[in-house]
Amino acid sequence: MTLTRRDVENIAHLARLRISEAELPAYANNLSRILGFVEQLAAADTAGVVPMAHPLEGEVQRLRADVVTETDRHERYQQNAPAVEAGLYLVPKVIE
């Protein structure tokens, strides 16, 4: 699928992207190549492929031990804060 300059301008508008006139041909080319690759993937015969719920199905994934590795530094971090009360950071009101 080949995208036109107008297609790329519409996509850029919808995505709120500012693309210069000089960049438009490169974007059109790259997006067209991506869509072409998607079309190529869609053409692959997947009739005999069973969908997988997990890429490691049938295998056991090694997990690390759930161990605390860092100490609580809450008080140390709050020493740097301009205002703290009852263990909470106080911030200026910005919304009325």
URPE-V70556 format. One record per backbone hydrogen bond with DSSP energy under -1.0 kcal/mol. NH is the residue of the N-H (numbers start at 1). CO is the residue of the C=O. E is the energy in kcal/mol with one decimal. If there is no record, write none. Layout:
nh=NH co=CO e=E
nh=NH co=CO e=E
This chain:
nh=8 co=4 e=-2.1
nh=9 co=5 e=-2.2
nh=10 co=6 e=-2.3
nh=11 co=7 e=-2.5
nh=12 co=8 e=-2.7
nh=13 co=9 e=-2.2
nh=14 co=10 e=-2.6
nh=15 co=11 e=-2.3
nh=16 co=13 e=-1.0
nh=17 co=12 e=-3.1
nh=24 co=20 e=-1.2
nh=27 co=23 e=-2.3
nh=28 co=24 e=-2.7
nh=29 co=25 e=-2.3
nh=30 co=26 e=-2.7
nh=31 co=27 e=-2.9
nh=32 co=28 e=-2.0
nh=33 co=29 e=-2.2
nh=34 co=30 e=-2.1
nh=35 co=31 e=-2.5
nh=36 co=32 e=-2.2
nh=37 co=33 e=-2.0
nh=38 co=34 e=-2.1
nh=39 co=35 e=-2.3
nh=40 co=36 e=-2.0
nh=41 co=37 e=-2.3
nh=42 co=38 e=-2.4
nh=43 co=39 e=-1.3
nh=44 co=41 e=-1.3
nh=49 co=46 e=-1.2
nh=57 co=54 e=-1.4
nh=59 co=56 e=-2.5
nh=67 co=65 e=-1.8
nh=77 co=73 e=-2.5
nh=78 co=74 e=-2.0
nh=80 co=77 e=-1.1
nh=85 co=88 e=-2.4
nh=88 co=85 e=-1.8
nh=90 co=83 e=-2.8
